[in-house]
Amino acid sequence: MDLVLVGLNHKTAPVEVRERIAFAEEHLQPALKRLQRDSDLLEGMILSTCNRVEILAHGQKSQAQVVQSVKDFLYSYHALKPPFLEDFLYSYLRGDAVRHVFRVTSSLDSMVVGEPQILAQVKQAYAEACQAGSVGTYLKDLIPRAFFVAKKVRSSTQIGASAVSISSVAVELARKIFGDLKGKTTLLLGAGEMGELAARNLLDSGISQIFVINRTPKRGQELAAQLLATAVPFEDLETYLIRADIALVCTGSTSLLLDKTLIEAIIKKRRYRPLFIIDISVPRNVDPQINELDNVFLYDVDDLQSVIDANIRQRCAEAEIAEEIVDKETVNYMNQLSTRSAGPLIRSLKHRIEEICLEELRSNHKNLDPQEYERLEKALRSTARKIAHPFITEIRQADKDPTRRLHKIQLIRKIFRLDKDS
């Protein structure tokens, strides 16, 4: 299987390089057809995201030639000149390519380990390749197996269970405080990007209503429209703090907008219903002394980052388990692949050894009577089977190292000169 993978990602190339060789979704199918035509490939698939561009290819040429063909395509398609990409590209062959595909699809090679988006992106890339007609026997087998491995990683580990972004941690903490978020109300104070993201995540988690307050009414109204929320005047801040269950504060103000005295008065008017305040502003807009009040839960950016750091450590621990799953599945896949392709090789090996054993007998058949010839032929065929047996065992035997097994098979081919026969 001359499968190769050539690409670059967030670890090997800065964004200004990644964007130079990115493929727009609407251009993907024409690019795949050009890849097959220009590189003389049997199969090809392009995965292009904000963090990586990778080409998975299968060709009849040597691996080195296929790798170079893919590189030439990248240079040509994006109108770049060598050696612009050489310091950023990596390439994987055969089993290493399979393992890399499994790791990428399982989100072990992502900027944020365990993020779920990459699986959908690989599925989309595969669908585009199928539609472009650049998928054949190998990729039809490999990519669905990658989906299976990714699902196994998700079901066998907690790699994606903990939140690792400010907006998602805000939702995670809100759930811990309130349980079910359905029917809860959020007040978004300010129109900052992180506050907007957190508000969107809360909406996705079941929050029933969002009120938006901003010092600039027009911007508040625009954001409210985007969130399907309600814009309210800044002077009504106290009123809506009384109504809200969650307050997201994300403004550009350099002073405190919520102090202890204000919140203490509001809590009394709320009859001490819990109030969750998330201050994403830098500098902070909420007085940290508010944390001294009962039934008020205040988190600032550093608090959220501490949760993120703990969750990342948990994901890293789960990633170690996931890596073991990927390694095992890679070995299983390569062994199954070798076993499926072993039939023609075994038949060729049996035939070649039998031919060697019978060659001398056939050259002397005139000197033997038919009965003697038949007896010797039967004995030599039996001998051929015994000679072939240990080699066949080696071919069929599973090996923890797919590359080592491949080398054994190549050695057997070379010894018995089977390349032309199999």
C-alpha positions as CSV (number, residue, x, y, z in Angstrom):
1,M,0.0,0.0,0.0
2,D,1.8,3.1,-1.2
3,L,-0.2,5.5,0.9
4,V,1.3,8.8,1.7
5,L,0.2,11.9,3.5
6,V,1.8,15.3,2.9
7,G,0.8,18.5,4.8
8,L,1.4,21.1,7.4
9,N,-0.4,22.3,10.5
10,H,-0.5,24.8,13.4
11,K,2.6,23.0,14.9
12,T,4.8,23.3,11.9
13,A,3.7,26.4,10.1
14,P,2.5,29.9,11.1
15,V,-0.9,31.2,10.0
16,E,0.6,33.3,7.2
17,V,1.9,30.1,5.6
18,R,-1.2,28.0,6.3
19,E,-3.4,30.6,4.6
20,R,-1.2,30.6,1.5
21,I,-2.0,26.9,0.7
22,A,-5.6,26.7,2.1
23,F,-8.3,25.4,-0.2
24,A,-11.6,27.1,-0.2
25,E,-14.5,24.7,0.1
26,E,-16.1,25.7,-3.2
27,H,-12.7,25.0,-5.0
28,L,-12.1,21.6,-3.3
29,Q,-13.5,19.3,-6.0
30,P,-11.8,21.0,-9.0
31,A,-8.6,20.9,-6.9
32,L,-9.0,17.2,-6.3
33,K,-9.5,16.5,-10.0
34,R,-6.4,18.5,-10.9
35,L,-4.5,16.7,-8.2
36,Q,-5.3,13.3,-9.7
37,R,-4.6,14.6,-13.2
38,D,-1.4,16.4,-12.6
39,S,0.1,14.0,-10.0
40,D,-1.0,10.8,-11.8
41,L,-2.6,9.5,-8.5
42,L,-5.1,6.6,-8.1
43,E,-6.7,8.3,-5.1
44,G,-6.6,11.6,-3.3
45,M,-8.2,13.5,-0.5
46,I,-7.6,17.1,0.7
47,L,-8.3,18.2,4.3
48,S,-8.1,22.0,4.6
49,T,-9.0,23.8,7.9
50,C,-7.8,26.9,9.6
51,N,-5.2,24.8,11.5
52,R,-4.0,22.3,8.8
53,V,-3.8,21.5,5.1
54,E,-3.1,17.8,4.4
55,I,-3.3,15.7,1.2
56,L,-3.7,11.9,1.5
57,A,-2.7,10.1,-1.6
58,H,-2.3,6.7,-3.1
59,G,-0.4,6.2,-6.3
60,Q,1.3,3.5,-8.4
61,K,4.7,5.2,-8.3
62,S,7.2,4.9,-5.5
63,Q,6.4,6.6,-2.3
64,A,9.1,9.2,-2.8
65,Q,7.7,10.0,-6.2
66,V,4.1,10.3,-4.9
67,V,5.3,12.6,-2.1
68,Q,7.2,14.8,-4.6
69,S,4.1,14.8,-6.9
70,V,1.9,16.1,-4.1
71,K,4.5,18.8,-3.2
72,D,4.7,19.9,-6.8
73,F,0.9,20.1,-6.9
74,L,0.9,22.4,-3.9
75,Y,3.5,24.7,-5.4
76,S,1.8,24.8,-8.7
77,Y,-1.8,25.1,-7.5
78,H,-1.0,28.0,-5.2
79,A,1.5,29.7,-7.5
80,L,4.4,29.3,-5.0
81,K,8.0,28.6,-5.8
82,P,10.2,26.0,-4.1
83,P,11.6,25.8,-1.5
84,F,9.0,28.1,0.2
85,L,7.1,25.1,1.9
86,E,10.0,22.8,2.6
87,D,10.6,23.9,6.2
88,F,6.9,23.5,7.1
89,L,5.8,20.3,5.4
90,Y,5.8,16.8,6.9
91,S,5.1,13.5,5.2
92,Y,4.0,10.1,6.5
93,L,4.1,6.8,4.7
94,R,2.0,3.6,4.9
95,G,1.4,2.8,8.6
96,D,2.6,6.1,9.8
97,A,0.1,7.8,7.5
98,V,-2.7,5.6,8.8
99,R,-1.8,6.4,12.4
100,H,-1.7,10.2,11.6
101,V,-5.1,10.0,10.0
102,F,-6.5,8.2,13.0
103,R,-4.9,10.8,15.4
104,V,-6.2,13.8,13.4
105,T,-9.8,12.4,13.2
106,S,-9.7,11.6,16.9
107,S,-8.7,15.2,17.7
108,L,-5.3,14.1,19.2
109,D,-3.4,16.4,16.8
110,S,-5.7,19.4,17.2
111,M,-4.7,22.8,18.6
112,V,-7.3,22.1,21.4
113,V,-7.0,18.4,22.0
114,G,-10.5,16.7,22.1
115,E,-12.3,19.4,20.1
116,P,-15.2,17.9,18.2
117,Q,-15.1,20.0,15.0
118,I,-12.3,18.1,13.3
119,L,-14.3,14.9,12.9
120,A,-17.0,16.8,11.0
121,Q,-14.3,18.5,8.9
122,V,-12.7,15.1,7.9
123,K,-16.2,13.8,7.0
124,Q,-16.8,16.8,4.8
125,A,-13.4,16.4,3.1
126,Y,-14.1,12.7,2.5
127,A,-17.6,13.6,1.0
128,E,-16.0,16.1,-1.3
129,A,-13.4,13.6,-2.4
130,C,-16.1,10.9,-3.1
131,Q,-18.1,13.4,-5.1
132,A,-15.0,14.4,-7.1
133,G,-14.3,10.8,-7.9
134,S,-10.9,10.7,-6.2
135,V,-11.7,8.0,-3.7
136,G,-10.9,4.4,-4.5
137,T,-10.4,1.1,-2.7
138,Y,-7.9,2.2,-0.1
139,L,-9.5,5.5,1.0
140,K,-13.0,3.8,1.0
141,D,-11.6,1.4,3.5
142,L,-9.3,3.7,5.5
143,I,-11.5,6.8,6.2
144,P,-14.6,5.0,7.5
145,R,-12.2,3.1,9.8
146,A,-10.8,6.5,11.0
147,F,-14.4,7.5,11.9
148,F,-14.8,4.3,13.8
149,V,-11.5,4.9,15.7
150,A,-12.6,8.5,16.5
151,K,-15.9,7.2,17.9
152,K,-14.2,4.6,19.9
153,V,-11.9,7.3,21.4
154,R,-14.9,9.4,22.3
155,S,-16.8,6.6,23.9
156,S,-13.8,5.1,25.7
157,T,-12.3,8.3,27.2
158,Q,-13.4,11.7,28.6
159,I,-11.2,13.6,26.2
160,G,-14.0,16.0,25.1
161,A,-16.0,16.1,28.3
162,S,-14.4,19.2,30.0
163,A,-14.6,22.7,28.6
164,V,-11.4,24.4,27.5
165,S,-12.6,27.9,26.2
166,I,-13.8,30.9,28.2
167,S,-17.2,30.8,26.6
168,S,-17.7,27.0,27.2
169,V,-16.4,27.2,30.8
170,A,-19.0,29.8,31.5
171,V,-21.7,27.4,30.5
172,E,-20.1,24.6,32.4
173,L,-20.0,26.6,35.6
174,A,-23.6,27.9,35.1
175,R,-24.8,24.3,34.8
176,K,-23.0,23.4,38.1
177,I,-24.8,26.3,39.8
178,F,-28.3,26.0,38.3
179,G,-28.4,22.5,36.9
180,D,-30.8,22.7,34.0
181,L,-30.4,26.1,32.3
182,K,-33.9,26.0,30.6
183,G,-36.0,28.9,31.7
184,K,-33.0,30.9,33.0
185,T,-32.4,34.5,32.0
186,T,-29.1,36.1,31.1
187,L,-28.1,39.8,31.2
188,L,-25.2,40.6,28.8
189,L,-23.6,43.8,29.9
190,G,-21.4,45.1,27.1
191,A,-20.8,44.0,23.5
192,G,-17.4,42.4,23.7
193,E,-16.6,39.3,21.6
194,M,-16.0,36.9,24.5
195,G,-19.3,38.0,26.1
196,E,-21.1,37.4,22.8
197,L,-19.5,33.9,22.4
198,A,-20.5,33.0,26.0
199,A,-24.1,34.3,25.4
200,R,-24.3,32.2,22.2
201,N,-23.2,29.1,24.1
202,L,-25.7,29.8,26.8
203,L,-28.4,30.0,24.2
204,D,-27.4,26.7,22.8
205,S,-27.6,25.2,26.3
206,G,-31.2,26.2,26.7
207,I,-31.2,29.8,28.2
208,S,-34.7,31.1,27.5
209,Q,-34.0,34.9,27.3
210,I,-31.1,37.3,27.0
211,F,-31.2,41.0,27.7
212,V,-28.4,43.2,26.2
213,I,-27.2,46.4,27.8
214,N,-24.5,48.6,26.2
215,R,-23.4,52.2,26.7
216,T,-23.7,52.6,22.9
217,P,-27.4,51.8,22.2
218,K,-26.9,51.2,18.5
219,R,-24.2,48.5,19.1
220,G,-26.4,46.9,21.8
221,Q,-29.4,46.8,19.5
222,E,-27.2,45.2,16.7
223,L,-25.9,42.5,19.0
224,A,-29.3,41.9,20.4
225,A,-30.7,41.3,16.9
226,Q,-27.9,38.8,16.1
227,L,-28.6,36.9,19.4
228,L,-32.4,37.2,19.0
229,A,-32.3,39.0,22.3
230,T,-33.8,42.2,23.7
231,A,-31.8,45.4,24.0
232,V,-32.5,47.5,27.1
233,P,-31.3,50.9,28.2
234,F,-28.2,51.2,30.3
235,E,-30.1,53.2,33.0
236,D,-32.2,50.1,33.6
237,L,-29.2,48.0,34.6
238,E,-30.4,47.5,38.2
239,T,-33.9,46.4,37.1
240,Y,-32.5,43.7,34.8
241,L,-29.9,42.5,37.3
242,I,-32.8,41.8,39.6
243,R,-34.5,39.7,36.9
244,A,-31.4,37.8,35.6
245,D,-30.0,34.5,36.7
246,I,-26.7,35.0,34.9
247,A,-24.9,38.3,34.3
248,L,-22.1,38.3,31.6
249,V,-20.0,41.4,31.9
250,C,-17.7,42.2,29.0
251,T,-17.0,45.9,28.4
252,G,-14.1,48.2,27.5
253,S,-14.7,50.3,30.7
254,T,-11.7,50.9,32.9
255,S,-13.8,51.3,36.1
256,L,-16.0,49.1,38.2
257,L,-19.6,48.9,36.9
258,L,-20.9,46.5,39.6
259,D,-19.8,47.1,43.2
260,K,-20.5,45.3,46.4
261,T,-23.1,47.8,47.6
262,L,-25.1,47.6,44.4
263,I,-25.1,43.8,44.3
264,E,-25.9,43.6,48.0
265,A,-29.0,45.7,47.5
266,I,-30.0,43.7,44.4
267,I,-29.6,40.3,46.2
268,K,-32.1,41.5,48.8
269,K,-34.6,42.5,46.1
270,R,-34.1,39.1,44.5
271,R,-35.0,37.5,47.8
272,Y,-31.5,35.9,47.7
273,R,-32.1,33.9,44.5
274,P,-28.6,32.8,43.2
275,L,-26.9,35.2,40.9
276,F,-24.0,34.0,38.7
277,I,-21.7,36.8,37.5
278,I,-19.0,36.3,34.9
279,D,-16.6,39.2,34.5
280,I,-14.7,38.7,31.2
281,S,-13.6,42.3,31.1
282,V,-9.9,43.3,31.4
283,P,-9.5,45.5,33.4
284,R,-12.2,44.0,35.7
285,N,-15.6,45.7,35.8
286,V,-17.0,43.8,38.8
287,D,-15.7,44.4,42.4
288,P,-14.1,41.1,43.6
289,Q,-15.5,41.8,47.1
290,I,-18.9,40.7,45.7
291,N,-17.7,37.2,46.3
292,E,-18.2,37.8,50.1
293,L,-21.9,37.9,49.5
294,D,-24.2,34.9,50.0
295,N,-25.8,33.4,46.9
296,V,-23.5,35.4,44.5
297,F,-21.1,33.5,42.4
298,L,-18.5,35.7,40.8
299,Y,-15.8,34.5,38.3
300,D,-13.3,36.7,36.5
301,V,-11.0,35.9,33.6
302,D,-8.3,34.4,35.9
303,D,-10.9,32.2,37.6
304,L,-12.1,30.9,34.3
305,Q,-8.5,30.3,33.1
306,S,-7.8,28.2,36.2
307,V,-10.8,26.0,35.3
308,I,-9.6,25.8,31.8
309,D,-6.0,24.8,32.9
310,A,-7.5,22.1,35.1
311,N,-9.7,20.8,32.3
312,I,-6.7,20.8,29.9
313,R,-4.7,18.7,32.3
314,Q,-7.7,16.3,32.5
315,R,-7.8,16.1,28.7
316,C,-4.1,15.4,28.4
317,A,-4.5,12.5,30.8
318,E,-7.4,11.2,28.7
319,A,-5.3,11.8,25.6
320,E,-2.7,9.3,26.8
321,I,-5.5,6.6,26.9
322,A,-6.7,7.7,23.5
323,E,-3.2,7.4,22.0
324,E,-3.0,3.8,23.2
325,I,-6.4,3.2,21.4
326,V,-5.1,4.8,18.2
327,D,-1.8,2.8,18.3
328,K,-3.7,-0.5,18.8
329,E,-6.2,0.3,16.0
330,T,-3.3,1.2,13.7
331,V,-1.7,-2.1,14.2
332,N,-5.0,-3.9,13.8
333,Y,-5.7,-2.1,10.6
334,M,-2.3,-2.7,9.0
335,N,-2.4,-6.3,10.0
336,Q,-5.8,-6.8,8.5
337,L,-4.7,-4.9,5.4
338,S,-1.7,-7.2,5.1
339,T,-3.8,-10.3,5.7
340,R,-6.3,-9.3,3.0
341,S,-3.5,-8.8,0.5
342,A,-1.6,-11.9,1.6
343,G,-3.7,-14.4,-0.5
344,P,-2.1,-13.6,-3.9
345,L,1.3,-13.6,-2.3
346,I,0.8,-16.9,-0.6
347,R,-0.4,-18.5,-3.9
348,S,2.6,-17.1,-5.8
349,L,5.0,-18.4,-3.1
350,K,3.5,-21.9,-3.1
351,H,3.7,-21.9,-6.9
352,R,7.3,-20.7,-7.0
353,I,8.6,-23.2,-4.4
354,E,6.8,-26.0,-6.1
355,E,8.2,-25.0,-9.5
356,I,11.8,-25.0,-8.0
357,C,11.3,-28.4,-6.5
358,L,9.8,-29.9,-9.7
359,E,12.2,-28.2,-12.1
360,E,14.9,-30.9,-11.9
361,L,12.4,-33.7,-12.0
362,R,10.7,-32.5,-15.1
363,S,14.1,-32.0,-16.9
364,N,14.8,-35.7,-16.3
365,H,11.3,-37.2,-16.9
366,K,12.6,-39.2,-19.9
367,N,14.8,-41.2,-17.7
368,L,12.0,-42.3,-15.3
369,D,9.1,-44.6,-15.8
370,P,5.6,-43.1,-15.2
371,Q,5.1,-44.8,-11.8
372,E,8.5,-43.6,-10.5
373,Y,7.8,-40.1,-11.9
374,E,4.5,-39.9,-10.2
375,R,6.0,-41.1,-6.9
376,L,8.8,-38.5,-7.0
377,E,6.4,-35.8,-8.1
378,K,4.1,-36.5,-5.1
379,A,7.1,-36.5,-2.7
380,L,8.5,-33.2,-4.1
381,R,5.1,-31.5,-3.9
382,S,4.9,-32.5,-0.3
383,T,8.5,-31.2,0.3
384,A,7.5,-27.9,-1.4
385,R,4.6,-27.5,1.0
386,K,6.9,-28.1,4.0
387,I,9.4,-25.6,2.7
388,A,6.6,-23.0,2.1
389,H,5.0,-23.5,5.5
390,P,7.3,-21.3,7.7
391,F,7.2,-18.5,5.1
392,I,3.4,-18.6,4.9
393,T,3.3,-18.5,8.7
394,E,5.5,-15.4,8.7
395,I,3.2,-13.8,6.2
396,R,0.0,-14.5,8.1
397,Q,1.4,-13.8,11.5
398,A,0.2,-10.6,13.1
399,D,3.0,-8.2,14.2
400,K,2.9,-5.3,16.6
401,D,5.1,-3.3,14.2
402,P,3.4,-3.1,10.8
403,T,6.6,-1.7,9.2
404,R,8.6,-4.8,10.5
405,R,6.0,-7.1,9.0
406,L,6.1,-5.2,5.7
407,H,9.9,-5.6,5.6
408,K,9.5,-9.4,6.2
409,I,7.0,-9.6,3.3
410,Q,9.3,-7.6,1.0
411,L,12.2,-9.9,2.0
412,I,10.2,-13.0,1.1
413,R,9.2,-11.4,-2.2
414,K,12.9,-10.6,-3.0
415,I,14.2,-14.1,-2.0
416,F,11.8,-15.9,-4.2
417,R,11.6,-13.2,-6.9
418,L,7.8,-12.9,-6.6
419,D,7.3,-9.3,-7.7
420,K,6.4,-10.3,-11.2
421,D,4.1,-13.1,-10.1
422,S,2.0,-11.4,-7.4
